[in-house]
Amino acid sequence: MSRVEVEISWSTAARPLTDPAVRKLVLQTLRHARCRFERLGIVFVNDAELTRLHARWLADRSPTDVISFDLSEGRRRMGELYVSVACARRVARQRGVSPARELALYVAHGVLHLCGHDDHRPRERAAMRAAERAILAKLGYEDDPLPHP
């Protein structure tokens, strides 16, 4: 796999993952999806900011956990993820998993979307969930047997 530049930005005080763990997760997800990018930006934000972006760019005012933007120009593959740390912490508490695991799931999910995976139809959703589980297991995150909507 060619080298990918991973830029990480935190606008939250809580940091359930370290920057090296985020980089490792991004690289593992790209490897699993057999997908190449030159640059990926991962921006960790609060719920309010992600909801604002969701409304502005996707015309959906509902809260969400991660949004991915493909910023590719011609043959140059670039993308950006915005991930809600507060959502990960809240959902992790509800599901009985670590906030790090839930946040890692959101990052993997967003990168998989950039690589062309989708989750709108049942078969696509099942394939995406299987990929997420495989990626997180490979990196040693605990299993979450509950279905993710």
Secondary structure, 3 states (H helix, E strand, C coil): CCCCEEEEEECCCCCCCCHHHHHHHHHHHHHHHCCCCCEEEEEEECHHHHHHHHHHHHCCCCCCCEEEEECCECCECEEEEEEEHHHHHHHHHHHCCCHHHHHHHHHHHHHHHHCCCCCCCHHHHHHHHHHHHHHHHHCCCCCCCCCCC
